[in-house]
Amino acid sequence: MHCPACNHADTKVVDSRLSTDGASVRRRRACEACEFRFSTLEEIEILGLTVVKRDGRRESYAREKLVRGLEKSLEKRPYTVQDFQQLVHKIERDIQKTGHGELTSRDIGELVIKHLRGFDKVAYIRFASVYRSFGDLHTFEDELRKLSSAKKSKSVASRRSAKSRVRSST
Ligand SMILES: [Zn+2]
């Protein structure tokens, strides 16, 4: 890998660390010419997977779409960058476990719902309401009820500390 500072062709790996879920490796590197230090992140990329959309169109699986969908449902919710990455890895691991070369966008949606449920209730409801707008209203209502009773017991102070946690991790 070329040095981003001086473009020298040789950089050496100083340290490499596997993420706790084993799905990515972060490597610290140093340029052999100018000693500039930087790090690289190696992640699993799913290849050869086709997603069949609801209207029948097919496209290659793209992590960016999963990430965008998750970010949208997690808007203004407290979470750390690290937790978010782990969430993406877990969902992608499940996608890979299906073992098919083809998945429907609905299949992926169900996997996202499954994982968001334990990650963030509000995001779970937001996402589930989009994917199951007609199929599973009872779950939606149950979750809404649980959420509104949980809200009452949460103080403003705990929300504030959650917000500052997000800020410090970005
Ligand atoms: Zn350099």
Residues whose N, C-alpha, C, O or C-beta is under 5 A from the ligand:
A	BS01	ZN	C3 A5 C6 N7 H8 C31 A33 C34 E35 F36
